[in-house]
Amino acid sequence: MYVHGEAWTIKELFVLPNEYIYWSIQIVMYPFMTGLVAGAFVLSSLYHVFGIKQLKEMARFALVFSFALLPVAMLPLQMHLQQPQRGIEVFMTPHFTSAIAAFGIVFSTYGAIVASEIWFVYRKHLVRTALALRNRANKRISEKIQSLIFNALTLGVYDISERALHQDEKAVKVLAGIGIPVACFLHGYAGFIFGSVKANALWMTPLMPVIFIMSAIVSGIALCMLTYIVVMEIRKFLAARKNAARLTHQTKEEIKGIEINVIKMTAKYLLFFLIFAISLELLDLIFRGYTAVKTWDILRSVIYGKDFTDIFILQYGVGNLLPFILFLLPGLTVRRTLIGVILVLFGVFMMRWNVVIGGQSFSLTFAGFMHYHLPIIPDSIETFKEGLFGALLVFATPFVLFWILNKVFPVFGIEESH
């Protein structure tokens, strides 16, 4: 039986016998996915809290997508655990004496806030649908199931008067306002976990939680834009087919106009947060070089040597500088936006990779290095979970959940309660 980490760790020079890359791709996916959750919620709050009307359609989209991402935030940890059945203990015995144990409190609080906000946003839709299904005669089995679901989701509150809807609007604004710091804390404490590890020279920095939060907002906005573009392109394709059969009044050109207006406005906020994220990461790098503590020699060999391509070419070059230029150029198009947001997501992923994997790449002897060899073709359940297919499974799950949630909380074609 091999040691956890032995299957994907390659050692170089003077490395202790019990040293391996213990935190693999799933621990890279963990801060990446939690960052998407926080970023998507912050994007939705730009409309609900700050009243940016141009983001009204994107706000509802981002809110539902944030809820779909939420269960996936803990999936990488579950897949990484050698005893995954113990994962529930984080929720059963939450406390603040441990950063990871605080996850139970923060995650539960945030989940309750997002669920409540979605309920208030969609309450009018839920009530109308429930009443329509209840009054329908000769219901099929599927309609009976839908009726049970929607009537249960109303929680017995069927008042959709103007006064009641106005109260819903106030509740949404309050919940969104409370949810912003909770969402930032949800991801910030992931950075805190790394930043508080005194034994690791690369992670030990007070800027780590702030860098994680800012890059989280960037990645969440980018993923929402990517998904929004894909969904709108599918809607345009379906509208073209239905319009040919005269089954819809919304044309392909009308959908395209809505799409580009929402994208241009959202891209401005993505660019704004991207500037802050890049600035913080460069500030941290410059500060490390300027202070040059005793561990700087080994860090310099990792940053400017072993991981130079990953950090300066892939993360800063391809993932930051290139999309920054694409968004700055005038005449933003859907195609250029699509390329830009994919590159942004790649850059944030590489940042997580360089922090998690790069932080484990040098030996405690300061005279050796370790390299992570990502398992591509799994030969066991362990190499599946900690390999390419395990990471792809985690990344694909929220899209499936979003498709299911959209059946109950449609992001298009409904009248909001406020």
JOURFEN-V374969 format. One line per field, one symbol per residue. ss: DSSP state (a for helix, b for strand, c for the rest). phi: phi as a letter, one per 40 degrees, with the letter a starting at -180 (. if undefined). psi: psi as a letter, one per 40 degrees, with the letter a starting at -180 (. if undefined). Layout:
ss: ???
phi: ???
psi: ???
//
This chain:
ss: ccccccccbbbbbbccccccccccaaaaaaaaaaaaaaaaaaaaaaaaccccaaaaaaaaaaaaaaaaaaaaacaaaaaacccaaaaaaaaaccccccccccaaaaaaaaaaaaaaaaaaaaaaaaaaaaaaaaccccccaaaaaaaaaaaaaccccccccaaaaaaaaaaaaaaaaaaaaaaaaaaaaaaaaaaccccccccccccaaaaaaaaaaaaaaaaaaaaaaaaaaaaaaaaaaaaacccccccaaaaaaaaaaaaaaaaaaaaaaaaaaaaaaaaaaaaaaaaccccaaaaaaaaaaacaaaaaaaaaaaaaaaaaaaaacccccaaaaaaaaaaaaaaaaaaaaaaacaaacbccccbbbbbbccccccccaaaaaccaaaaaaaaaaaaaaaaaaaaacccccccccc
phi: .ccchccbbbcagcbccccacccbccccccccccccdcccccccccccccgcccbdcccccccccccccdccdccdccccccbcccccccccbcaccbccccddccccccdccccccccccbcccccccccccccccfccccccccccccccccfgbbcbcccccccccccccccccccccccccdccccccdccccccbccccaccdcccccccccccccccccccccccccccccccccccccfbacccccccccccccccccccccccccccccccccccccccccccfccccccccccccbcbdcccccccccccbcccdcdccccgcbccccdcccccccccccccccccccccbcbcccgbabbbcbcccccbaccccccbcccccccccdccccccccccbbccbgbccca
psi: hiiheddehhihbghidehigdhaddedddddddddddddddddeddddefgdeeddddddddddddddddededdddddhdgdeededdddgiieehdddedddddddddddddddddddeddddddddddddehifiidddddddddddddefehehfidddddddddddddddddddddddddddddddddeegdehdddgheedddddddddddddddddddddddddddddddddddddefeiehiddddddddddddddddddddddddddddddddddddddddfideddddddddecdfdddddddcdcdedddddddddhifhidddddddddddddddddddddddddeediieeeeiiihhhhhdhheidddddeadddddddddddddddddddddgheifihie.
//
